[in-house]
Amino acid sequence: MTRYDEERIARLLGALPVVPQGWVQAAQELPFARRELDSIVDRAARDADYRAAVVADLEAALRTVGVEPSTPVVAHLRRRLEQ
């Protein structure tokens, strides 16, 4: 990459609008949430009683592992448990 290209890229990046704080927070929380969702699904696959409790109250299961039970997260977990 030539010096001109690097400078042009820097200017173009600088011209972009500031990323909304919610996006930054979501990006920071996503790896943790994925790990916790994976742990719920894995445990549900091994333990029928746990699976029944999770299916009965997905929101409580998410809160138990420290994940906010938003509508998209609950829907994602529901889809994964149906597989």
VMD Tcl script that builds the backbone (N, CA, C; Angstrom):
set m [mol new atoms 249]
animate dup $m
set s [atomselect $m all]
$s set {name element resname resid chain x y z} {
  {N N MET 1 A 0.843 -1.165 0.000}
  {CA C MET 1 A 0.000 0.000 0.000}
  {C C MET 1 A 0.897 1.239 0.000}
  {N N THR 2 A 0.601 2.162 -0.861}
  {CA C THR 2 A 1.415 3.377 -0.913}
  {C C THR 2 A 1.019 4.316 0.219}
  {N N ARG 3 A 1.875 5.277 0.496}
  {CA C ARG 3 A 1.600 6.268 1.536}
  {C C ARG 3 A 0.300 7.009 1.243}
  {N N TYR 4 A 0.094 7.328 -0.012}
  {CA C TYR 4 A -1.128 8.020 -0.411}
  {C C TYR 4 A -2.349 7.174 -0.042}
  {N N ASP 5 A -2.283 5.867 -0.295}
  {CA C ASP 5 A -3.417 5.002 0.017}
  {C C ASP 5 A -3.693 4.967 1.518}
  {N N GLU 6 A -2.659 4.888 2.326}
  {CA C GLU 6 A -2.836 4.867 3.772}
  {C C GLU 6 A -3.467 6.165 4.263}
  {N N GLU 7 A -2.996 7.282 3.756}
  {CA C GLU 7 A -3.544 8.576 4.163}
  {C C GLU 7 A -4.996 8.714 3.718}
  {N N ARG 8 A -5.291 8.267 2.534}
  {CA C ARG 8 A -6.662 8.356 2.024}
  {C C ARG 8 A -7.593 7.489 2.874}
  {N N ILE 9 A -7.140 6.295 3.191}
  {CA C ILE 9 A -7.947 5.412 4.036}
  {C C ILE 9 A -8.175 6.051 5.405}
  {N N ALA 10 A -7.145 6.650 5.965}
  {CA C ALA 10 A -7.274 7.318 7.266}
  {C C ALA 10 A -8.292 8.443 7.196}
  {N N ARG 11 A -8.258 9.227 6.139}
  {CA C ARG 11 A -9.227 10.325 5.980}
  {C C ARG 11 A -10.648 9.777 5.838}
  {N N LEU 12 A -10.793 8.740 5.047}
  {CA C LEU 12 A -12.119 8.157 4.850}
  {C C LEU 12 A -12.667 7.576 6.155}
  {N N LEU 13 A -11.809 6.892 6.902}
  {CA C LEU 13 A -12.245 6.362 8.197}
  {C C LEU 13 A -12.618 7.490 9.151}
  {N N GLY 14 A -11.846 8.545 9.120}
  {CA C GLY 14 A -12.129 9.695 9.979}
  {C C GLY 14 A -13.431 10.386 9.637}
  {N N ALA 15 A -13.873 10.252 8.398}
  {CA C ALA 15 A -15.110 10.892 7.967}
  {C C ALA 15 A -16.353 10.100 8.359}
  {N N LEU 16 A -16.158 8.859 8.780}
  {CA C LEU 16 A -17.311 8.047 9.164}
  {C C LEU 16 A -17.945 8.592 10.438}
  {N N PRO 17 A -19.262 8.420 10.575}
  {CA C PRO 17 A -19.913 8.871 11.813}
  {C C PRO 17 A -19.478 8.005 12.992}
  {N N VAL 18 A -19.620 8.563 14.167}
  {CA C VAL 18 A -19.283 7.839 15.389}
  {C C VAL 18 A -20.248 6.656 15.538}
  {N N VAL 19 A -19.702 5.527 15.952}
  {CA C VAL 19 A -20.513 4.326 16.153}
  {C C VAL 19 A -21.394 4.528 17.384}
  {N N PRO 20 A -22.678 4.169 17.297}
  {CA C PRO 20 A -23.549 4.300 18.473}
  {C C PRO 20 A -23.029 3.472 19.648}
  {N N GLN 21 A -23.140 4.015 20.846}
  {CA C GLN 21 A -22.636 3.343 22.046}
  {C C GLN 21 A -23.271 1.968 22.221}
  {N N GLY 22 A -24.525 1.824 21.855}
  {CA C GLY 22 A -25.193 0.529 21.969}
  {C C GLY 22 A -24.512 -0.538 21.133}
  {N N TRP 23 A -24.009 -0.159 19.966}
  {CA C TRP 23 A -23.290 -1.113 19.114}
  {C C TRP 23 A -21.994 -1.545 19.780}
  {N N VAL 24 A -21.309 -0.585 20.369}
  {CA C VAL 24 A -20.035 -0.894 21.049}
  {C C VAL 24 A -20.301 -1.842 22.211}
  {N N GLN 25 A -21.303 -1.542 23.004}
  {CA C GLN 25 A -21.624 -2.381 24.153}
  {C C GLN 25 A -22.034 -3.783 23.699}
  {N N ALA 26 A -22.852 -3.872 22.669}
  {CA C ALA 26 A -23.283 -5.180 22.168}
  {C C ALA 26 A -22.085 -5.996 21.679}
  {N N ALA 27 A -21.172 -5.356 20.981}
  {CA C ALA 27 A -19.985 -6.057 20.480}
  {C C ALA 27 A -19.116 -6.559 21.634}
  {N N GLN 28 A -19.069 -5.807 22.716}
  {CA C GLN 28 A -18.276 -6.225 23.872}
  {C C GLN 28 A -18.935 -7.384 24.613}
  {N N GLU 29 A -20.259 -7.401 24.643}
  {CA C GLU 29 A -20.988 -8.416 25.395}
  {C C GLU 29 A -21.210 -9.705 24.596}
  {N N LEU 30 A -21.129 -9.636 23.295}
  {CA C LEU 30 A -21.458 -10.772 22.446}
  {C C LEU 30 A -20.657 -12.042 22.748}
  {N N PRO 31 A -19.339 -11.996 22.897}
  {CA C PRO 31 A -18.613 -13.246 23.179}
  {C C PRO 31 A -19.080 -13.925 24.473}
  {N N PHE 32 A -19.314 -13.147 25.512}
  {CA C PHE 32 A -19.802 -13.700 26.777}
  {C C PHE 32 A -21.167 -14.338 26.579}
  {N N ALA 33 A -22.064 -13.632 25.914}
  {CA C ALA 33 A -23.423 -14.146 25.702}
  {C C ALA 33 A -23.392 -15.434 24.889}
  {N N ARG 34 A -22.558 -15.483 23.876}
  {CA C ARG 34 A -22.462 -16.712 23.065}
  {C C ARG 34 A -21.991 -17.893 23.907}
  {N N ARG 35 A -20.978 -17.657 24.730}
  {CA C ARG 35 A -20.486 -18.738 25.598}
  {C C ARG 35 A -21.586 -19.232 26.528}
  {N N GLU 36 A -22.321 -18.304 27.102}
  {CA C GLU 36 A -23.376 -18.684 28.047}
  {C C GLU 36 A -24.522 -19.399 27.338}
  {N N LEU 37 A -24.894 -18.935 26.148}
  {CA C LEU 37 A -25.941 -19.628 25.385}
  {C C LEU 37 A -25.487 -21.038 25.028}
  {N N ASP 38 A -24.225 -21.168 24.612}
  {CA C ASP 38 A -23.681 -22.495 24.304}
  {C C ASP 38 A -23.749 -23.407 25.528}
  {N N SER 39 A -23.425 -22.852 26.702}
  {CA C SER 39 A -23.440 -23.676 27.916}
  {C C SER 39 A -24.864 -24.127 28.252}
  {N N ILE 40 A -25.847 -23.256 28.045}
  {CA C ILE 40 A -27.239 -23.635 28.294}
  {C C ILE 40 A -27.651 -24.758 27.345}
  {N N VAL 41 A -27.358 -24.591 26.062}
  {CA C VAL 41 A -27.742 -25.596 25.061}
  {C C VAL 41 A -27.032 -26.920 25.324}
  {N N ASP 42 A -25.742 -26.870 25.633}
  {CA C ASP 42 A -24.984 -28.098 25.913}
  {C C ASP 42 A -25.541 -28.832 27.126}
  {N N ARG 43 A -25.806 -28.088 28.184}
  {CA C ARG 43 A -26.340 -28.730 29.392}
  {C C ARG 43 A -27.740 -29.283 29.130}
  {N N ALA 44 A -28.550 -28.548 28.376}
  {CA C ALA 44 A -29.901 -29.018 28.054}
  {C C ALA 44 A -29.860 -30.305 27.241}
  {N N ALA 45 A -28.831 -30.465 26.409}
  {CA C ALA 45 A -28.697 -31.676 25.602}
  {C C ALA 45 A -28.346 -32.888 26.478}
  {N N ARG 46 A -27.684 -32.647 27.615}
  {CA C ARG 46 A -27.247 -33.739 28.496}
  {C C ARG 46 A -28.222 -34.035 29.629}
  {N N ASP 47 A -29.035 -33.050 30.009}
  {CA C ASP 47 A -29.850 -33.171 31.217}
  {C C ASP 47 A -31.311 -32.840 30.884}
  {N N ALA 48 A -32.149 -33.867 30.837}
  {CA C ALA 48 A -33.555 -33.696 30.447}
  {C C ALA 48 A -34.324 -32.796 31.425}
  {N N ASP 49 A -34.045 -32.921 32.716}
  {CA C ASP 49 A -34.738 -32.083 33.708}
  {C C ASP 49 A -34.368 -30.611 33.513}
  {N N TYR 50 A -33.079 -30.356 33.295}
  {CA C TYR 50 A -32.624 -28.984 33.058}
  {C C TYR 50 A -33.262 -28.438 31.782}
  {N N ARG 51 A -33.297 -29.259 30.729}
  {CA C ARG 51 A -33.899 -28.836 29.468}
  {C C ARG 51 A -35.368 -28.438 29.680}
  {N N ALA 52 A -36.112 -29.253 30.414}
  {CA C ALA 52 A -37.520 -28.951 30.670}
  {C C ALA 52 A -37.663 -27.619 31.416}
  {N N ALA 53 A -36.791 -27.377 32.391}
  {CA C ALA 53 A -36.838 -26.117 33.141}
  {C C ALA 53 A -36.494 -24.929 32.252}
  {N N VAL 54 A -35.494 -25.098 31.384}
  {CA C VAL 54 A -35.091 -24.013 30.481}
  {C C VAL 54 A -36.206 -23.704 29.495}
  {N N VAL 55 A -36.782 -24.737 28.901}
  {CA C VAL 55 A -37.862 -24.537 27.931}
  {C C VAL 55 A -39.062 -23.872 28.604}
  {N N ALA 56 A -39.337 -24.241 29.846}
  {CA C ALA 56 A -40.471 -23.660 30.571}
  {C C ALA 56 A -40.272 -22.180 30.872}
  {N N ASP 57 A -39.020 -21.759 31.087}
  {CA C ASP 57 A -38.761 -20.353 31.418}
  {C C ASP 57 A -37.384 -19.942 30.890}
  {N N LEU 58 A -37.343 -19.633 29.607}
  {CA C LEU 58 A -36.078 -19.251 28.968}
  {C C LEU 58 A -35.481 -18.001 29.597}
  {N N GLU 59 A -36.342 -17.039 29.933}
  {CA C GLU 59 A -35.853 -15.788 30.502}
  {C C GLU 59 A -35.119 -16.026 31.816}
  {N N ALA 60 A -35.665 -16.880 32.668}
  {CA C ALA 60 A -35.017 -17.173 33.950}
  {C C ALA 60 A -33.682 -17.881 33.733}
  {N N ALA 61 A -33.649 -18.795 32.779}
  {CA C ALA 61 A -32.395 -19.504 32.484}
  {C C ALA 61 A -31.322 -18.524 32.035}
  {N N LEU 62 A -31.697 -17.561 31.218}
  {CA C LEU 62 A -30.733 -16.565 30.756}
  {C C LEU 62 A -30.266 -15.680 31.910}
  {N N ARG 63 A -31.193 -15.227 32.730}
  {CA C ARG 63 A -30.811 -14.370 33.865}
  {C C ARG 63 A -29.860 -15.109 34.807}
  {N N THR 64 A -30.083 -16.408 34.966}
  {CA C THR 64 A -29.250 -17.216 35.859}
  {C C THR 64 A -27.783 -17.177 35.444}
  {N N VAL 65 A -27.527 -17.120 34.125}
  {CA C VAL 65 A -26.137 -17.093 33.655}
  {C C VAL 65 A -25.664 -15.675 33.347}
  {N N GLY 66 A -26.489 -14.667 33.690}
  {CA C GLY 66 A -26.061 -13.283 33.541}
  {C C GLY 66 A -26.265 -12.681 32.164}
  {N N VAL 67 A -27.195 -13.254 31.387}
  {CA C VAL 67 A -27.486 -12.725 30.061}
  {C C VAL 67 A -28.858 -12.063 30.082}
  {N N GLU 68 A -28.928 -10.831 29.577}
  {CA C GLU 68 A -30.194 -10.108 29.516}
  {C C GLU 68 A -31.122 -10.816 28.529}
  {N N PRO 69 A -32.321 -11.209 28.965}
  {CA C PRO 69 A -33.226 -11.961 28.096}
  {C C PRO 69 A -33.996 -11.063 27.121}
  {N N SER 70 A -33.276 -10.457 26.199}
  {CA C SER 70 A -33.934 -9.630 25.189}
  {C C SER 70 A -34.681 -10.529 24.210}
  {N N THR 71 A -35.602 -9.952 23.466}
  {CA C THR 71 A -36.403 -10.713 22.510}
  {C C THR 71 A -35.530 -11.478 21.510}
  {N N PRO 72 A -34.511 -10.846 20.895}
  {CA C PRO 72 A -33.690 -11.604 19.950}
  {C C PRO 72 A -32.905 -12.750 20.605}
  {N N VAL 73 A -32.426 -12.532 21.819}
  {CA C VAL 73 A -31.652 -13.575 22.514}
  {C C VAL 73 A -32.557 -14.749 22.865}
  {N N VAL 74 A -33.753 -14.462 23.358}
  {CA C VAL 74 A -34.702 -15.527 23.699}
  {C C VAL 74 A -35.076 -16.314 22.443}
  {N N ALA 75 A -35.336 -15.609 21.345}
  {CA C ALA 75 A -35.691 -16.283 20.088}
  {C C ALA 75 A -34.546 -17.159 19.594}
  {N N HIS 76 A -33.324 -16.661 19.708}
  {CA C HIS 76 A -32.146 -17.437 19.290}
  {C C HIS 76 A -32.024 -18.712 20.136}
  {N N LEU 77 A -32.154 -18.568 21.434}
  {CA C LEU 77 A -32.050 -19.732 22.319}
  {C C LEU 77 A -33.178 -20.721 22.032}
  {N N ARG 78 A -34.380 -20.228 21.808}
  {CA C ARG 78 A -35.510 -21.094 21.507}
  {C C ARG 78 A -35.239 -21.919 20.229}
  {N N ARG 79 A -34.707 -21.243 19.192}
  {CA C ARG 79 A -34.379 -21.953 17.941}
  {C C ARG 79 A -33.323 -23.020 18.184}
  {N N ARG 80 A -32.302 -22.685 18.959}
  {CA C ARG 80 A -31.228 -23.649 19.216}
  {C C ARG 80 A -31.733 -24.854 20.012}
  {N N LEU 81 A -32.659 -24.640 20.924}
  {CA C LEU 81 A -33.187 -25.737 21.715}
  {C C LEU 81 A -34.129 -26.624 20.895}
  {N N GLU 82 A -34.703 -26.090 19.844}
  {CA C GLU 82 A -35.622 -26.867 19.002}
  {C C GLU 82 A -34.877 -27.801 18.061}
  {N N GLN 83 A -33.599 -27.593 17.868}
  {CA C GLN 83 A -32.819 -28.409 16.917}
  {C C GLN 83 A -32.586 -29.794 17.460}
}
mol reanalyze $m
mol bondsrecalc $m
mol representation Tube
mol addrep $m
